[in-house]
């Protein structure tokens, strides 16, 4: 897939992550310090249950919400409507694990 993507794709040097995720960023940060194998594994499991999903780490991403203007947003996003109870529970369970693991990484301030 990396061949078809026309945006800056980063590799971590961690085979499991590089084989299973496409990381798109303009940052020069070593993404291998941010995306752990545990995060990648949770993300792969989430994608097996609902796809497509993205992990987002963006500044000012939800600027239409006053409290988030100028803030970094860390989240899991999908472009499909999640309305069935099992799907909501799956997204919340895996999403919470992913976000909590990302939140514990000190390098998030440099992204």
Steps between C-alpha positions, in 0.01 A plus 500: 500500500783742577577522128155646422493755782623839389551637851809474724504139629727421796653172604578412861763233450275262698397226256155425650403868488645564154331187362157579643464880514541786257622801696449834328663803659689815414678487836866415531434322830608136521155342482643176640511678838131590475335198339586196709441142396215489757330799336548343157362167620190665652451699181526188281242325724268801472538503122408132484166590661433833327681665217618749397628667815776752561708600799521878514751719679436850371521856621183708481312215328159580650520878502120528473489395867610798707673299772719327241621806308879485492508163676650170389234237425579132548231268373375208299279591207286306257305624201205269561202548728540303822156428645475132589580426864776247419670744261484784755647275769777380266595855401497620860700203630776502240490877457550556872795260511663665199446856626621421853816336365564796271433748781776340706763576237700810586589579136141595414583863573750501213264375230 
